[in-house]
Amino acid sequence: MKTLRLGVIGSGFIAHFLAKAMTQVRHCELTAIYKRGKSEELAAFSRDNGLGEPKIYDTVKEVAQNCDAVMILSPNYTRVDIMEQIADAVKSGAELSGVICEKPLGRTITEAKKMVKLARDAELNTAYFENMIFMNTINNSLEQLRPQQEVMGELTIARSTEEHAGPHSSWFWDPTKQGGGAMSDMGCHSVAVSRHMLTPAGKPPSFLEPISMQCDMSLLKWGQPKYRKQLLDEYGVDYAKTPAEDFATGIVAFRNPETGQVVKGQFTDSWMFDKQGLRLSMDGLGPGYAMEVNTLISPSEIFIGDEAAETVADAEAALEKSTATRGLLAIQPNEADLYGYVGEIRNMVNSFLDGKDAFLTWEYGLETTRMVQAAYMSHEEQKTIDLTDLEVKKKLETFRSKISKGEGGDVL
């Protein structure tokens, strides 16, 4: 079977996490890396772990000329420009078969639509990387419940929560660069996985129609003077001037177009979870049955006392975004697989080698962006947003939240 040669734009946290996942996927290799950030470290990891002998290039065009598909893993505010350069490279003769974008596809609907158009005009297959859709813990639970669903009916409520103590990079904290706060960062995961859990078996990922969104956002921990100073000192971001939400919660309603049944996804996302580390928790409720996932529940635990803790150099060796180096700690031996990264890469590789889009296309990413932006609109207007109303839909197309414009102080 042919091997898919991958080029990477962006060499930060997510690029290194995806590289770990790639070691568990066949028929792919890293061949080209854009020179920025930790590109040398990413190249070394690739060589040391059998992912290939990638070369580091100074331009996006050179990356596109030396791979079959490009992974856009750079910061949110760079992605439209990166995609424009990829499209230009294809026009100049780069023989690409596909392009991948890490969530979110755009900071606004306008950006996401432009990304889709650029990819389709260049006749590229697309993959939208939303890892939680590929979590085995979720999909195996759903598969186990299919007989009950056939008899009793589908799930009617799905709840999804993603929480940790805050992002790794300064641009992630800056709402004008990231596109918002916790909702933009993690809410895109939560609304997407809720929709996925509620989708009937055998139906495409966009089957359920979003019909309403209500959301409330707050700046709770990181707006306090002590933590504002900590954020300013460590990342150079001043939440006294340009704050973003560190907490978001809401409900998105979906309608089954075949039956008319309305189902709901409840989401909560925050940058205030100062516990063992990243926690993803999901549960689904159906007539007479239920399912539940919590990634902090592990079959393996370790205990580290105070004296021994002094020898620990990296708490995240055990768990992503860990905030603790002592006490009783959960160990996840394969986080890349647990969170769905292995599955999304495997699906992308197999799809692109077959000459088709991945399971999640950029059009799907655009739909997710619409829901996230509707959440910001709901918070600003303090009301439920009717996603079936033509005037509302028109207004949403050009909407940009106050938080993303650096005016979060008006609404937080």
N, C-alpha and C positions, 0 to 999 in steps of 0.2 A: 504494500500500500504506500502511496505517496506521502511525503512528509510536508507539513505546512510550515513554511518559513515565516517567522513573526518578527516584525519590527516594533520597537517600543518608543513612544514619545512620553517622557516623564519617568523619573527614576526615584520617586519618593516611597512613602510607606506602602501604598497599595501596589506599586510595581513589584516591590520585594515580596509582598504577601502572595501575589499572583504567580511570581516565579517559583515560590515554594509549592504552589498548587500544580504548576506545570510539570514538576518532577514526577507527578503521579498520573500524567496523561501521555498516551502514546501518540506517535505520528506528528509531533510538533517540535520545533527548535527555535531558539532565539538567534537571529542572524544580524540584526541591526539595532543599535541603540542611539538615540539622540543625545548629544553631549550637553548635559545640564545636570545640576545637583549631584546625586550619587550614582552617576552612570558607570563610573569605574568599578564601584562596589557591585553593581548589578551584573556587570560583565564578568567579574571574578566569580560571583555566585554561579552564574551560568556555566562557566568552564569547570568549576569544582564539582558541579552536580549533574553533569552530563546533559545539559540543555543546549550545547553547541558552543561554537567559538565566535561569539558576536563581535562585530567591529563597531567602533564608536564614530559617529558622523557628526559634522558640524551643522548640517542643514536637514530640514524635514524632507526635502527633495531627495537627498542622498539615501535617507532611510527608506523612502518609498521605492527607490530604484533597486534596493537590495533585500527585498522580502516579498512575500505573497500577500500578506495582510498586515495592516498597521493597527496597533493598539494605542488609543489616545487615553493616556493615564495622567496627563498633566493637570495643573490646577484649573478649576472651573472657568476662570476668567480668560484663559488662553485658548480654549478649545475651538471656538469659531475660527480664529486666525489659523490654528493648526490645520483644521479641516480644509480651509481655503488653500493652504499650501499643498496639502495632499491632492486636492482636486486639480490644482495646477500641474502637479507632477504627473498625474494620469494623462492630462492633456498633452504633456510633453513626451509621453511614451512610456511612463512607468507601468509595468504590467501587473497591477494589483488585482486580486480577486475579491478582497473584502476589507472592511474597516470595522473596528471595535471601539466603543466608547464606554468608559466606566460611568456609572451613575453620578450626577444627573446628566441628561443629554444637554440641557441648557439651563441657565439661571432664570430665564423667562421663556414664555411660549414663543416669542419672536426668535430667540436664539435657537431653540429646539427645532423650529420649523426650518430655519436656515440650514441647520446641520443635516436634516433629512433631505432637503432639496439638493445640497451639494453632493451628498452621497449618491442619490438616485440619478442626478444629471451625469455623474461620473460612471454610472452603471456598475456600482459596487454593491456586493452583498453586505449586509449589516448585521451586527450583533450588539445588542444593548446589554451591558453587564449589570444585572440585578441578581446578585448571588443568592439571596434568600429564597428565590423561587426554586432553586436547585438543592435546598437543604434536604438531605435524606431523612432526617428526623421528622420533617413535615410530610414529605411525600410518601414515606413508608406508613405513617399513621393514616393518611388519607386513603391509601390503597387498602389498608387493613379494614377500614370502615366502609368500603364500597358496598358490601352486601347489606349493611344496615341502611345506607343511604338509598339503595334501590327499593327497600321495603318501607322505610319510615319517612324518607324525604331528605333533601340536601341540608347542609349546614345553613343556619339562618343568621348566626352571629359569629364573626371572627375578631379576635382581639390580638393586637400586636404591639409589643413594647421593645424599644431599643434604648439602652441607657449606658453611659459611661461617664467618666469624670471630665471629659473634654478632648478636643482634637490634638493632633501632634504638631501641626504647623501653624505659623502665624496667619497665613492667608485664609485658613479655615475659620479663624476667629473673626476675621474682617468681613462684615456683611456686604460691603461694596465689592469685594472680590469673590467671595464664596456664593453670594446670592441670597443670603439670609443667615439664620442661625441653625438651631437644632432641627427645625422643620425641614429646611432645605437639605441639611446634611443627612439626617436619618429618617425624616418623615417620608421621603421618597421610597425608602425600604418598606416602611410600615404599611402605607396605603397599598403598595403593590402586592405584598405578601398576603394581606387581608383579602384582596380581590382574588388572588390565586387560590387561597383556601376555600373561598366561597364558590368558585367556578365549578360547575358540574363536570363529572368525568367525561373525557373525550372532547370537550369543547376547547376552542382556541383561547389564548390568554386574554384577548380583548373581548371575549364573549359578553360578559356582564357590562351593562351600560351604567356609568356613573350618573346619578340623577340629582344628588345634593351633597353639599359639604358644609359642615359647621366646625369651627376650630377656635380655640382660645390659646393665646400665647402669653408668656410672662418672662421677665428677667428677674430671677429669684436669688440664686447664689452669687452669680458673677456681676451683679449690679451693686453689691455691698462694697463700701469703700475699701475694706481689707483685700477683697478678692479682685476688685478693679485694679488696685495697685499691683497685685501679683501678676495679673494679666499684662499690664503695661510694662512691668519690669522684665518679664520673661519673653513676651512676644511683640511688644511695641504697639499693641492695640489698645486704644483708650475707649472703654465703654462709658465713660462720662460724656463723650462726644458722639461716638457712633456705636451705640449698643445694638446687640442682637438678642433674640430670645434664647434662653437656655432651657426652656420648658415649653412643650406644645402638646395639646391633647384635643381630640375631636372625634367626629363620627362622619364617615362617608357612606352614603346609601347607594346601592346598585340595584338595577332591575334586570330580571331575566327576560330577554326579548321574546322568548317563546311562550313562557307561561304567565308573564306579568308579575311574578313573585318578587317582592322587594326584600333584600337582605342587607345587613349592615356590617361595616368594618369599623371597629373602635381602635384608635391608635394613641399612644403616648410615647413621647421621645424627650430625652433630657441629657444635659451635660452636667449633671449633679450627682451621678451615681458613684459615690466614693466608697465602694465596697470592694469585692475581690478583683473586679475587672469588668470588661464588657459583658452585659447581660442581654441576651435575646430571649424574650418570652412570648409565646403565642399560644392561644387556645381557641378552640372552635366548639360551638354548641349547636347540636341538632336535636331533633325530636327523639328522645330516649337514648342519646349517646353523646359523647364528647371526646375531645383530644386536647393534649397539653404538651408544650415543649418549653424547657428551661435549660439554656446552655450552661448555666453554672452548676447544674446537677451532674456530677461526673462520677464514674466508677473508681476514680483514683483521687486521693487526697494526700497532702503532705503537711507536716507540722514543722515550723521553724521557730525556735526560741529567740529571745532578744540577743543573746551573745552570738549565736550562730548567724543571725540576720546581718551582722556587720560584714560578713564575707560575701553577701549576695550582691552581684554587680548589676544584674538586669532582671527586674521583676517580671518583665514581659516575656521572658523565656518560657514561662509557664502558661501565661494567659494574656491575650491582647488587652492593652490599656489597663493592666493591673496597677493598682495604687498601693499595694501592700507587699512587704518583703518578709513578714513574720506572721506567726499565728497559724491557723488552719486554712490552707489554701487549696483551691480546686485545681486539678491538673487536667488539661485537655490535650491528649497526645497528638491529635491531628486537627488543629483548628482550621486549616485550609479546607479540609473535607467537611468538617462539622458545619461551617458557615455557608457551604455551597459553592465555594470557588472552584473546586475540582470539577464539579458537575457542569458549571457554566462554561469552563474552558473546554471540556470534552465535547459538549454539544456544539460549541463554536467550531472547533477543529473539524469534527465529523461533517458538519453542515457545509463549511467552506470547501472542504475537499470534495464534497458531492456537488459543488457548484450552486448552492442555494443559501438563503438567509438562515441565520440561527433561529432558534425557537422564539427568542425575544428580539424583535426588530427595532430599528430606530423609530418607526411609527409607534410602536408600543411605548418607547421611551418618551415620545412626545405626549402621549396620553397621560403618562404618569406626571410629566411636568405640568400639564393642565390641572390635575388634581392638587398638586402641591401649591400652585399659584392660586387656586380657588380657596385653599386653606388660609393663605395670607390675606386674600380679599375678605374672607369671612371674619377674620380677626379684626381687620381695619374697620369694617362696616358694622361689626358687632351683630351679625345676623347670619342665618343659614342661606347659603348661596344655591339658588335653583339652577342646576346645570342643564336643564332642558329649556330654559327661557332663552329665546333667540337674542334678545337685547343683552342679557347677561353674558352669553357666550361671545358676542361681538366685543363687549367691553373687556372680557378676560383675555382676548387675543393680544391686546397691546398693554395689558396690565403689568406694572412693575411696582413691587411693594415699597412702602416707605422705608422699611428696615433695610432693604437692599440698596436704597438710594442714600443711606447714611442718615436717615431721618427717623430712626427707631425711637428716639426720645419722645416723639409725638404720640406713639401708640403703645409704648411699654411702661 
